[in-house]
Amino acid sequence: MKIQSFFLFLALMSTIELCQSVDRFKKFKIQHIIDITNINDMNDMNQGCDHIIQKRNILDSDSNCKTKNTFILSPIKNVISVCKGKKDINGLITSEWDFETVLCKRIGEKNAKPCEYTSQKENKKIRIACENRKPVHLEDP
């Protein structure tokens, strides 16, 4: 009976960890991915950082405007493929190729609503953290 309970406990812990990874991946997609194969995502991005950050309700941990946020303009499968790379000593993986990104920087006070941002496009390598072969964190530039 003790052995069965132990294996049940292990299975439960694995399930909880997997669910947390799925939630972190979902949050990563909301905060950082503009899927260029999705017409709605591209229409949102064409309206600017202010629009997409507001639409996706991207805020800092205190529910204020984030200082900055980076979007990766790419199909999600291309970003996921970066997770196959080798981790550095910080546990991050640097992409082997450049991605088109948009850096949104806040204008004005952090608690001013609506949030207003400037945008800057760049082509650069990205550095991400992965869990269960899915991206969960984008290293700030």
Secondary structure, DSSP 4 states (H G I P E B T S, - for coil): -HHHHHHHHHHHHHHHHHHHHHHHHHHHHHHHEE-TT-HHHHHHHHT-HHHHHHHTT-B-TTSSBPSEEEEEES-HHHHHHGGGS---TTS-EE-SS-EEEEEEEEES-TT-SS-EEEEEEEEE--EEEEETTEEEEE---
